[in-house]
């Protein structure tokens, strides 16, 4: 069936994760949906089209610029879809309940206590409802982190190595995330992983890669107190990307169902 609001083909990061989300999400016409960390509307627009005018979609994001951009794209269309500024970790208790809760590339923002943030979020889900969240799981870009760790060790950057280790191990595994849903009483809890290759070239193509420098590479820089040293270190890494390519992100879709007639929170 043709759709006016498909997942955009020109987004190399949000769309692949959203595709994984949509594979797990069980939608129906008239459903009420809360979409957290909604960004520019991938996949909120697509979800709104599926639930139709008898449904509702509330898409929240902590950044006003993202919300304004999504509203500009929407215009007067899909009036049952609303974009609002809101921190998914601090949503107002009177927000209401929803049949589905989604969040594309959201779970990585649940820091510092992901379990408590997940528990709070599931309180907004109707009994019998489903939650689906996607995130880059533990194992993402491991080939790169191994090279960075080896180079830090070779150069004697022990403080930087410890900081990098803390960052990497802070990211939950798919199994850990699934277990958290089970601890909250959810049924049919699953964590589905899909690899995503992220192509890159050497030198500035790597250091300024829009999918890498916007978050993942910045975490390496933050391991250094001396940013000049960090730039020198990463410039050396960038000269030979064949050591860690192909570079893979591990997409994870966390899914679970709240028992009917039971408020697990």
Helices and strands as residue ranges (DSSP letters): H 14-24, E 32-36, H 44-51, E 56-61, H 64-74, E 81-85, G 93-95, E 98-103, G 107-110, H 114-122, E 125-136, H 142-154, H 158-170, H 174-183, E 187-197, H 204-207, H 216-221, H 227-238, G 241-243, E 248-257
